[in-house]
Amino acid sequence: MARIKGGLNAKKKHNRVLKLAKGYRGARSNQYRTAKQAVMRALTSAFAGRKQNKRDFRRLWIARINAACRMNDFTYSKLMHGLKVANIDINRKMLSEIAIADPEGFASLVDTAKKAIA
């Protein structure tokens, strides 16, 4: 049986990695060995970055909600506790959107939370 050389598959693998490394500086974009290392590191960082992104957005929403609460003479933690006691199930993203787009509606939510706590 004839021997099959792996040149075509190796070339495909190399091209796949080099395509991912397109735009990197210096040897990282055109030498396979360094490009492979750079791409592996970049993909690891991208995974961590997607998790970090979620944390950053949650922090932003909480900061916005807290600022809107302070304008209504209330605190973020008391608002969240009051909403939980009042059985109002609304996530932080929507609360921050309400705080920005509809301040009167947010004020009514704050009043509801105050009544639920008292």
C-alpha positions, 0 to 999 in steps of 0.5 A: 500500500502506498504511503500518504504524506500529510502535507496537505493536512498540515498546510490546511492546519497552518493556514487556519492558524495563520488566518486567525493570526491575521493582523498580529504584528511581526512574526506572529502573523506569518510564522506558524510556530509563533502565530500558533502561540499567539492565537492560543493565548488570544483565544484564552483571553477572549474566553476570559473577556466574555466573562469579564464583559458580563461582570462589567455590564452588571456593575454598570447597571447597578451603578445606574440604579443606585444613582437613580435611587439616590435621586429618590432618597433611597439606596440600591440595597433597600430597593432590591430588598423592597422589590423582592418583598413586594414580589416584583421580579425585574432584572437589573438591566431592565431596572437601569433602562427604566431609570434612564428612560422613565424616571417617573416609572422608576420613582413609582417602583421606589415607592412600591419598595418603600411600602413593602419594607415598611 
